[in-house]
Amino acid sequence: MNNRVGISKNTLTRKFNIKNKKIKKMFNTYQLYLFILPSLTYFIVFHYAPMYGVQIAFKDFIATKGIWGSPWVGMKHLNRFLNSYYFWILIKNTAGIALYSLVAGFPIPIILALMINEVRNKYFKKLVQTVTYAPHFISTVVMVGMILAFLSPSTGIINQIIKSLGGEPISFMTKPELFKSIYVWSGIWQSSGWGSIIYLAALTTIDVQLHEAAIIDGASRLQRIWHINIPGIIPTIVILFILSAGGIMNVGFEKVFLMQNPLNMESSDVISTYVYRSGLLGAQFSFSAAVGLFNSVINFGLLILVNTIAKRIGETSLW
C-alpha cells in the first residue's frame, strides 16, 4: 500500500515538473506567441464567432425574436433545398465549374514554375515573372469588365479577329455552353503566375548537387525536370491539391455574379449566387443559411476524404 502511494506521488511530481518546464519554455518564448496572437484573434473574431449564427439554418428566423429566440424547426430548410427544383441544377453548375477549374487550372502553375525555373537569362526571367504575376492584382470587377469588352459582339477584339477571318460574330456572354470555359480560362490567366510562386519557392529547396550529379551522368534537362524537380515538389503539390479539393464547391461569388445574365443563367447559377438571391433579396435567411451550411459540409467532407487518400497513398497530408 505504501509502495503504491509512493509511486503515485512520484508520478504526480514528475507530471508537475514536466508541466512547469512547459510553462517556463512558453514564457521564455513569449515573443513567438505574440506573433501568433493577431492571426488567432482574426480567426476567432471573423471565422469562429460568426458560427453562432449558423443555428438559424435549423430555425425559422424571426428578426424581432433574434437568433436565440427564434423557434427550432430541425431539418426543414435543408429538406426543402434537397427537394427543390434548383437542387440538381445548382449542384451540376457548381461542381462543373469547380471541377473544370481544378482539372484545367491546377497543373498550369506547376508547369509555369518548372518552365520559369529553367530560364537562365535573369532579365528575361524577371520579365516573364512580372508579366504572369500582374493579372493577379487586377480586381474582379475590372477583370469582368475586360472580359465583357474583349468578348463584345460589336467592338470586342475577339470578334474583330473572327470577322477579319471571315467568320460571324459570337455573342459569348449569352451562350450558356460557353460560360464555364470563359469563367475558368479567364481565372487561369489571372491566377497562374501568382500560383507558380509557391512551386518556384519549393524548387529552390532542391539540392543543387543532385542536378550536378545528373549532369555528370549525362541526364538531359528534361530528364532532370522529370526525375529531380517534379519529385522534389511533390509534397507541395499534394498539400495544395488537398487545400484546393477542400474548397472545390466555393466557386467565387463575385465573378460569377458579375458575369451572370438572364441568358446564361442556365449554366451560371451556382450555390453562392442562389444563397444571395434567396437570402438577401428574398429575405429567406434561414433557408439560405441551410444552403450555405450544406455547401460547407460538402467541402469539409471532400477535404477529409482527399487528405485520407493522400495519407494512405503517400507520406504527405495536412494532418
VENQUI-V13949 format. One record per pair of residues at least 6 apart in sequence whose ideal C-beta (glycine too) atoms are under 6 Angstrom apart, sorted by sequence separation. I is the first residue (numbers start at 0). J is the second residue. D is the distance in whole Angstrom. If there is no record, write none. Layout:
i j d
I J D
I J D
This chain:
i j d
118 124 4
149 155 5
152 158 6
171 177 5
277 283 5
278 284 6
310 316 4
149 156 5
150 157 6
309 316 5
61 69 5
149 157 6
259 267 5
60 69 5
277 286 6
278 287 3
59 69 6
158 168 4
213 223 5
277 287 5
306 316 5
55 66 6
58 69 4
59 70 6
306 317 5
115 127 6
255 267 6
58 71 6
59 72 5
210 223 6
274 287 5
52 66 6
58 72 6
255 269 6
152 168 5
256 272 6
274 290 5
255 272 6
274 291 5
152 170 5
209 227 5
250 269 5
252 271 4
150 171 4
270 294 5
205 231 4
201 232 4
198 232 6
201 235 4
146 185 5
248 294 5
248 297 5
248 298 5
246 298 6
245 298 6
134 188 6
247 301 6
134 189 4
244 301 5
245 302 3
135 193 4
132 192 4
131 192 3
132 193 6
244 305 4
241 305 5
241 306 5
241 309 6
237 309 5
241 317 6
237 315 4
99 179 5
103 183 6
107 187 6
111 191 6
234 315 4
96 179 5
100 183 5
104 187 5
108 191 5
112 195 4
99 183 5
107 191 5
111 195 4
178 263 5
108 194 3
112 198 3
116 202 5
108 195 4
112 199 5
175 263 5
178 266 5
109 198 6
173 262 4
178 267 5
175 265 4
175 266 4
113 224 6
139 253 5
143 257 4
139 254 5
143 258 6
101 243 6
97 247 4
97 248 6
97 250 6
96 250 5
93 248 6
93 250 6
92 266 6
92 268 6
93 269 4
92 269 5
93 270 5
89 270 5
89 273 5
76 285 5
76 286 5
80 290 5
77 289 5
76 289 4
60 284 5
60 285 5
59 285 6
58 285 6
55 285 5
56 288 4
55 288 5
56 289 4
56 292 5
